[in-house]
């Protein structure tokens, strides 16, 4: 099989029809049909199921799709690495993932430094959590990702580097009667919204916090969403409580609307980590950006320690 045939197959899988794939690849529909027929003949299996609405992938096609994406991703990485070797390190595309907290604390400054060194490298950044990023890293499409990971880990096929501990606060809309609560006991009847699933990040941390106090019932969780805009909108329209990274509450888009609840209990934290494939080296561009991200994580922790002072409590109840 040829790389062109594999790329044609990916165009069909993404476009959902021969005509859409032909337009994307800038060839005729008959030429695309012939390309798919040649590929199926070489693989000795039907990759596509023709329907009145277009084409669908067969079970063989779905299995081949994963490998096809990995093949094209590796070819592109090779092209970029060869360009780097001949002194042209400014070309290419870097695709990585990040959750919300690194986006507001590390990524902007790291990217600013990265752009000074590789100004022509285009960046494709996918938000979300580890479960969104892992399949793309495994397939070779995405190089690395940053965010909270489950306590059970994500498998030996990933290398993981811890960046910093994420401090939490409890937040509610400004003007809420819950804003003056000073303990978890006073929040027993509150409704909660989680900004991450209950298996990692603030979601797991807030469940663990309540579990430390047997006299307290588990938090009454009504909504879970990884979208900060959804969390903000629902909190502004209700008295739902949310555990958020401390940096969020001081951000210009949340500070006017949300306020910290000064509970006396020590709030938990969770780790923000960077992860990537353990069995394959990062591209030169990814190597540079990950180095810069780790550097800014170090700066971030230094600034936090300086702000916290010698007692390390940042001057706020319930902080860690």
N, C-alpha and C positions, 0 to 999 in steps of 0.2 A: 504494500500500500504506500501511497505517497502522502507527504504532508499536506498537499493541496486537497486531496480527497478527505483527509481528516478534518481540515478546516471547513470544507463543504458540509460535512456531516454535522459539525458544530453549528453552522449557520442554519441548517434545517432544524436541528433540535431547538435552537433559540427562537427561530422565526415561526415554527409551527406549520410551515408549508414550503413546497418546492419554489413557488414564485417569490415568496418573501426572502428565502435563502438566496435565490438567484439575484435578486435586487441588491442584497447586502454584499454579495461577492462580485457583483458587476459582471455577471455572465448571463446567458440565456437560460430559460427554464428547461429546454431540452438538454442543454449541456449539463445542468445540475442533475437532471434525472439520470443521465448516462454516468456521471461521476458516482452517484449513489449505487447504481447497478454494478459498477466495477468494484466498489468497495465491498458490497455484499458478496459478490462472487469470490473475492479474495479471502474473505473471512468465513465463507461457506455457511452463513446464517442470515436470516432476514433482520435487518436493523430497523426497518420502518414498516408501519402498518398504514396502508392508504385508506382514508375515509372520505366521505363526501365533504367534510369540513376541512380537509387538509391531510396532514400526516401525524401519526403518533409513534413514539418509540416502542418497539417491542421489548420484551424482557432482555433479549440480547442487546438491543440498542441502549437500554438503560444501563446495563453493565458496562458496555463499551464507552458510554458517555464519560464516565468517571476517568477512565484511562486516557480518553481522547483529550480531555481538558488538561490532564497532567502532562501529556506529551507536548501539547502546544505551549504550555507554561514553561516547560523545561527548555524548549527550543528558544523561546523569547529570552529566557535568562541567559542562555548560552550566547545569543547575539549581543546582549548587553555586556556580558563579561568580556567578550572579544573586543568590543568597542572600548571598554575600560583598559584592556591590555595595550591597545594601540594608542592610548593617550586620549581617547574621546570618552571621558567619563560623564559627560553632561547629558547624554541621551538616554531615553528609556522611560519606563513606567514603573512606579513602586506602589504596590497594593498592600495595605495593612489595615488592621482592625483596632478599634479602641472603644472602651466603655466611656460613660459620661465623665467620671472623675478624672482620668488622665487627660481627657479632652480639655478640661478647664485648668489643670494644674501643670502638666508637662508638655503636652503636644504643641501648643502654639509657639513657645520659646524654642523647642527643639527644631521645629520646622523652619523657624526664622533663621537659625544657624545653618540648617541643612541647605536652605535656598541660597545662602551666600557661597556655599562650596559646590553645589550641583544645581545651578539655577534653571537648567533646561529639563531636569527630570520631573516628569509629571507625577502627581500623587493622587492615588485613588484611595479614599479613606471610608471604611464601612463602620458605622456605629453598631451598637449592640453588645451582646455578651459572648462568653466563650463558646456557647453552644451554636451561635451563629457563625463563628470564625473557624472552629475546628475543621469542619468539612472542607473549607476552602484552603486551609493550610495543608491539610493532608493531600489534596489534589494538586498542590503546587501553584494554584492561582494566587493565593495570598502568601506573603512571606512571613509575617508575624502578627501578633495581636497583643493588646494590653488590657488588663481588667482583673476583676476578682475571679478566683477559681474555687470549685467545690473542695471541701475538706478531704474528700476521698481521692482527689487528684484527677488527672485527665489522661493517664496512660503513659507507658514507657516510650512511646514513639514521639513524645514531645519533650523538649528541653524547656525548663522553667527557671526564670530568674526573678526573685522577689525584688520589688522596687521600693515600696514604702507601706507603712501601716496607715490605713484610712480611718481617721477619727470621725465619730458619729455624734450628732445632736438630734434631739427630737424637735420637730417643727410643727407649727399650726398657723392658720391664717391670722393676720393682725386683727385684733378686735375680738377674737374668739374667747369665750369664757374659760377655755382650757389653757390659755396662754399664761395664767398665773399659777398653774399647778406646780408643786414643788416635789412631788414624789410620784412613783408609778402607781401607788395606791389611789391617788386622786384621778388617775387615768383608767381605772378599772372598767368604766362603762363607755370609754371612748371607742369610736370606730377608727380603724387603721387602714392606711393605704401603703402598700409596699412598692418601693421604686426598683425592686429586683426580685427574682424568684426566691422562695424560701430555702433554697439549697446553697446559696452563696450571696455575698455582698450584704447590704443592709437587711435584706429579708431574713437571712439566716441569723444575723447578729441580733436582731430584735427578738426573734423567737428564743434564742439562747439566753438573752437577758431576762426575759420573764421566767424562763425555766429555772433560773437561779433562786427564785423566791417561791417556794411551794405554796405559800399562803395566797399567791396571786393566780387568778385564772389566766389562761393563755390570752394573748391579744386578740381582739375581735377584728380579724382582717376581712375587709369587705371588698377591696380592690387591689389588684396587682398590675403594674404596668412599668415597663422599662423606658417609656417615653416621658421625658421630663416635662414636656408641654402638657401631656395628659395629667401627670401628677399635679402640676401647678394649677391647672384649670379646675380640677376636682377639689383641691384643697381650698382654693379661693371661694368656691361655691358651697362649702360645707365646713364642719368642724372636725374633719378627719385629721388624724395625727400621722406623721410620717417620720421615719428615721432617715436622715440625709447626711451626706458628708459635710463636715463643718464648712469647707470652702464654699459649698453651694449657697449657704444662708447669707454669705457676705457678697455674693455675686450681684452685679447690677440688675440682672433680670429677675432675681428672686427677693432680694432684700426689701424692696418697697412693699411686698405683699405677704411675706412670711416672717415669723418671729420664732426664736428659740424658746422652748419650754425649759425652765431652769430646774430640772429634777435633781434631787440630791444623790441619786444612785450613780455609781460609776458606770458609764456606758462602754460597751465593748467596741472593739475595732476589728477590721479585717484587712487582709493583705492584697495590695494591688501588685500583680505580677506581669511579666512579659513572657510569652511562650512562642515557640517556633518548632519546626521539624528537627528532631534530633539526628536524623540520618542524612541530612543534606545541608551543605553550607549556605549561608545567606549570600545574596548578591552583594557586590561592592556598595551599591546605594543603600541597601538594607543594613549592611554592616555599619555604615556611617550613621544612619539615622538611629539605630538601636544604641549605638555608643553615645550619641547626643542625648537620647532619652534617659539613659542611665545617669549621665552627667547631671541633667536637670533634676532628676529624682534626688540626687545627692544634694543639690542646691536647695531643693524644696524642703528636705528634712532639716538642713542646717537653719533655714529661715524659720521653720516651725519651732525648733528647739530654742532659737534666740527669742522668738516671740513668747514662748511659754515661760521663760525665765528659770531661775534655779529650782523652784518648786515644781515646775513641769505641768502646772494645771491650766495654763493659758488664762487664768483669772476667771474661769467660768465654772459654775456648778455642773457636776456630772461629766466633765471632760476627761479625756484619757491622755 
